[in-house]
C-alpha cells in the first residue's frame, strides 16, 4: 500500500468525505468549494442543452456551439479547482510529514456512556492525519467491521433453532480503558509493512493520551483511530477463542461477544467460561457483570441482549424483540420532543410545532441517507428489522398517543395522531428530510 502523504492520497480522503456527505472542502477550502458549486451548475446547463436538442427546442448547430462554450468554461474551472485543492493539500502534507507533527489529544467536556471522551484538533491537517492513519490500518490489517444486521440475523437463526447448545453472552469491562500500550505498540512496531510515519504518529498518540488522561493503559474513546487499534489488539484474542473446544459459533462487535458451543460431553460446559476468562486475562482484560451463560442442553429456556435486541430462546415465548434499553431510548426521545414543545410553545408556537412534527415524523418513519456510497437506510423498520413481533411498537404507539393529550392545537394534534411506530415498521413508510432538517434534528436530540 502507498503510505506516502501524496496529494493523490490526500485527495482520495477528500473524495471519500464528499461521498459520505462530509463538508471538509466547504469548511477548509471554501474557494475550491465555490468553484465546485459553479461546476455543478454548469453541468446542469449541459444537461439542459442536451434535453433541448432531444426535444427539438434547439438545433444541432446551436447545441454544438453551446456545448463547446460550456465545456471550455468547465475545463477552466476544473483546472482552477484542482490547483486550489492541490496547493492546500501540499501544505497539509508538509505539516503532517514534519518530524514534530503529532495528533492533538484533548479531553472533551462530555462523556460517552459515562466514560471520558477525547477529541483531536479541528484543523485540516489534524483531521486528514487521523483519516490517513485509519485508512492505512484498515487496509494493511484487513480490518472489516462486521455488519450488525448480519450478526443479528445469524444469532437469531442459530439461537432460536431449538437445538441443544450452550451460549455465553460476554462483555469486556472498560475495554477501551484496559488496552495495554506496550503490547499494542510492540505489535505495530514489529510490522514491516507500516511506514515510519504511521508508527511515529501512533506512538505519540499513545504518549499524549497517557499525559492527558493520567492512565498508563487505554485508548482515547471518541477518536476514530481507536476503533481500528482495538480491532488490532483483539485480533489475537479472536484467534484463541475460535480454537476453543466445542465452539461452533463466535460473534464479536467491538467488545460485545456471543459464543455458542455444542458440548460432546456435558461436564465440559463449566470450563468454557473459565477458558474465555483466562484468554482475556492474558491480554489484561476482564469480563464484566453483563456476562451470562445460558444452558440449552436440557431445556430451551432463557434470554440475552445483543446489539439492541433481546433474544428469547424459551420454548414458550421464543422470538427477537427490542432490548429494554432500546425501548427506553425511544420513550426518552418521545418525552424530550414533547417537553421541548411545551417549553417553546408559549414563545415561538409555530417553530415549536414544526420541530415537534419533524421529530415525530423522523421517529415513526424511515429514510435513505443519500450522498453515501451505500445509500444506507435507517428508521423504525431498518433499525429494528430483526424483531419477530410488533407488540412493543404497539406499546410505543400507546405511549406516544398519551403525549398528544397535552397538545392544545387541534390541527397539530390531528397531524400527529396519524403517525404510528407500528405502521411505520410494517409499511416501511419513508420520509424525506433535507440536510437542514437533519441538522436541526441532530441538535434537538442533544439539547432537549
N, C-alpha and C positions, 0 to 999 in steps of 0.2 A: 504493500500500500504506500502511495505517495504521502509522506508525512511532512512535506515542506509547507511552509506558510506562504505558498504562492498565491498570486492574485486569482488564479484559476480556482484553487481550492477554497479560498475565502468567498469568491463569487458564488460557488456552489452552496455555501452556507446561507448566503443572502437569498438565493433562488429557493432553497428549501423553506426559508422563513416566509417568503411570499406565498408559496403553495399551501402553507398551513394557516394563511390568513394573518401573518405577523405584520408588524409595522416598522421594522428596523430601518428600511430605506427611507420611509417617510419621516421618521424621527431623527435619524442621524445623518442622512444625506438628502435633505429636503430639495436642494436644487436639482438633483437627479430624479427625485420623485415627481417633481413638477413636469419634467420632460416626459416621464413615463405616462403621466396623465394626458399630456398632449398627444403622445403616440397612440394612446388608446382612442382618443377622439378622431385622429387621422385615420386609424384603421376602420372606425365606424363609417367614415366618409367613403372609404374604398368599398366597403360592403354596400353602402347606399348606391354608389355609382354602378356597381355590378348589377344590383337589383333593377335600377332604371334601364340598363341595357337589356336585361332579360324581359322586362315588361314593355319594351318598345317606347319608353319615355325619353330615351336619348339614342343618338346614332352611334355606330361603331367608331366613326372618326372622332366624334366628340369625346367618347369614353376613353379612347386611346390617349388623347391629349390630357384629359383629366387625370387618368391613372398615372401617366408619366410624371405629371407635376406632383401628385401626391407621393409617389414613390421617391422622387428626388428629395422632397421635404423630409420624408420619414427616414431616408438614409442619412441625411444630415443630422437629424435629431438623434438617431441611434448612435452616431459617432460621438455627439456631444454627451449623451447619456453614459456611454461606455467610458469616455475619458474621465468624467467626474467620478464614476464608481471606481475605476482603476486607481485614480490618484488618491482617493480616500483609503482604499484597501492597501495600497502600498505603504501609506503612513501607518496604518494599523499593524501591518506585517512587521515593520521595523520595530514598533513598540513591543510586540509580543516576543519577537526573536531576541531582543536585548537580554543579556545575561542577568540583568537586575529585575526583570519582569516577574511579577507574582500576581495571583488572583487574590483580590482583597476580600478576606473573610470578615463578615461583621455579624454580630448578634442582633437579631431583629426583636422589636418590642412585642411581637405576637408569638403565640405558641401553636404547635401542631399536635393535636390530640394530647394536650397537656405537656408536651415536650418542647424544649428550647429549639428555635428555628434560626437558620442563618441565611444570609444573602451575600451577594458579591457586588462589586462596583457596577454602576449603571452606565459606564462609558462603552462605546462600541468595541474597543479592544478587549475589555473585560468579558463582555457578552460573547464575542466571537471566539475568544480563547477557550471559554467553557465549552462551547458547542463543538469546537475543533477537537478538543480532548475527548468529548463524548463520542463523536463520530469515529475517531481513531480506535478507542477502546471497543466500541461496538463491533467494528469491522475485524480487528485483529483477534479479539477473543470470541468472535462469533456469538455475541450476546443477543439473544432473541427473547424479548419479553413475552411471556405466554399470553394467549388470548383468554380473558376472563370467561367469555361465553363458551369457549371450547372446554376449558377446565370444568365449569359448572355442568355442562352437558355430559361430559364423561363421568363425573362423580354421580350425577343424577341417574345415569343408566346403570352404573355398577352398584351403587349403594342400595338402590331400590329393586334389584333383580330377584330378591328373595333367597339367594344362595348363601349358605353359611359362610361367615367370614369374620375377621377381627379388624376393627377400624381404630386408628389413632388420629385424633384431630389435635394438632400441635401448633403452638405459637411460641416464638422466642421472646424472652423477657428483655426489653430495652435493647433490641438488636443493634440499631444504629450506634447507640452509645457504647456497645461492647466490643466492636471490631478492634482487634489488636493491630496497631500500626506496623510493628516490626514484621509480622508475618505477611501483611498485605504488601508493604513496600519491598520486602525481600523478594517476593514473587515477581513484582513489577520490574525491579532492577535486574533480575536474572533473565528477563525476557530479551532475547537477541533481536526481536522484531520491533520493539518500541524504540522510538528515537530518543536521543539525549534530551531534546527539548521537552518532550512529553514527560519523561521521568523527572526532570527538574521541576516542572510546574506542579506535578503531583506531590513530590517530596515537600516543596514549600507550602503547598496547600495543607498538608497534614501538620506541619510545624506551626503554621499560623493558626490552625484550628486549636491546637494544644494551648497556644498562647492566649487566644480569645476565650476559650471555654474553661481553661484551667484543668481539663481532663487529659490523661495520658492516652486514653483509648477513645475510639469512636469516629464516626463520620458526620460531617456537618449536615444535619437534616434540613432540607429545603434547597440545597444546591444540587443541580441536575447531575453533576459528575458522581455524586454519592450513590445514586441508584445503580450505576454501572460498576462502581467499585464494590458495592455489596454483592453483585452477581459474581464478580471475580472471586471474592472472598468465600462465597458459598459453593463455588463450583466443585471443590474437593469434597465438601460435605455431601453434595448430591451423589457423587460417585460412590462414596462409602455407604450411604443409605441404600442405594439401589442394589448393593451386594448383600443386604440382609436376607437371612434365610426366610423362605416362605412369602416374601413380599411379591405381590403381583401388580400393584399399582402405587405410584407415588406422584403427587402433585404439589408444587410449591409456587406460591405467588408472593414474592419478596420473602418474608419470614413466616408466612402462614402455610402450614403443611397439612396434607391429608395422606395417610398411609393405609393401605389395605393388605391384609395377609390372608393366605389360605393355609392354615396350620396342618402339617401332616401328622402332628401329634398335639393333642390339646394341652398337654402340660408345658408346651413351649411358649404359650401366649404370654406368660409372665415375664419372659425375657425380652420381648420386643421393645417395650418402653425403656427398660434398663439399657439396652444396646443403643437406642436412639439418644438417650441422655448422655451416655458415655461419648458418643461421636461428637455431640455438641460441646461437651465439657472440654474435649481436646482442643477445640477452637476458641475457648474462652466464653462460650455461650451457655445459657441456661434456659430451660423451658419454663414458661410462666403458668399461672394457675388456671388459664383457659384450656390447657392441655387435658384431654379426656380420652378414655378408652371405651369403646362400645363393643361388647361381646355378642355377636350374632350367630354363635355356633349352635346354641341350644334353642334359642327363640329369637324372633325378629322383634326387637323392642329397643327404642332409644332414639335420640335425635342429636344433631350437632349443627353449628352455624359455620358457614364458609362463604366469603365474598358476597355478603349481603343477603344470603339465603339461609333458611333453616331446612335441613334435610331430615325428614321424619321417616325413619326406617321401621317403625312399628307396623306390624301386620294389620292392626285395627285402624290406624289412621295414616297410611303411607302417603307421601307427597312432598313437594317442594313449595315452600312458602317464603314470604318476605321475612327476614330476620326482624326481631323486635327493635333492634337498633335502627334499621332502615325505616321501619314503620313509624317509629318515633320521630325520625328526621322529617318525614312527610308532614306529620302533625305539627311539628315545630315550625315548618315553613308556612303552613296554613295559618297558624297562630300569629306569626310575625307579620304576615301580609295584612291580616285584618287589624292587628294592633297598630301598624303603621298608618293604615287608612283612618282609623279612629282618631289618631293624634293629629293628622293633617287636614281632616275634612273641614273643620271649622275655619281654617285659614286659607286653604287652597283646595276647595272642593273638586274642581274639575281635574286638577292634576292628581289628587288623591284617588279619585275614581278611575282615572286612566291607568295609574300604576297598579291598583288592585286588580283590575280586569286583566292587565298584561300578565301579572304574576299567576293568576288563576288559570289563564289560557295556557301558560307555559307548564304548570304543574300537571294539568289534566290532558295534555296533548303530546305530540311527538314532532320532531323536526329533523331536518337534514343539515349537517354542518358543511356548508359549502366552502370553497377556497381551500379544500384539502384534497389530497390525492385519493384518500379513501372514501370521501363523501360520507363520513360516519353519520349514523342515525342515533339519536338519543330521545328519551322521553319515557312516559309511563309504561309503554309497551316494550320499547327496545332496551330499557334499563332493567326490566323485570320479566323478560320473555320466558324464563325457565320455570316460572311458578305453574303449579298444576291445577289451581283453582283460584277464583277471584273473590272469595268471601272477604278477605282483608281489604280489598279495594272497595267493596260494597260498604264495609265499615268506615273507610275513609270518606266515602260519599256522605254517610250519615253524619260524621264529624264535621264535614265541610258545610253541609246544609244547615246545621245548627248555628254556624257562624253567620249565616245570612240573616238571621233574625235581628242582628244589630245594624243592618243596612237600612237607612231611612229613605233613600232614593228608590222609588218604585221601578223606574226604568233600569237602573243599575242592578237592582235585585233580580229583575226578570232575566237579564242577560247572564248574570252569574248562576242563576238557578238552572240554566240549560247545560252547564258544564258538569262532567262526571268523570271520575277516575276510572271506574269500571268500563264505561262506554269508550273512553279514550284508549283503553287497553284492548278491548275486544274488537273495536272497529279500526284500530290503528289510525286514529284521527291525526292528521298533520296540520300544523300551524306554521305560518311564515313570520319570521321576525327579522327585521333589518339589523345591521350592526349596531346602530344607536340604541335600539330597544334591548338588544342582548347586553350591551354595556350597562344600560340602566338596571337591568335585572341583576346583573352580577354585583353592582354596587349595592343594590337594595338588599340582597340576602346578607351582605356583610354588616349592614348598619341598622337593619330593622329587627 
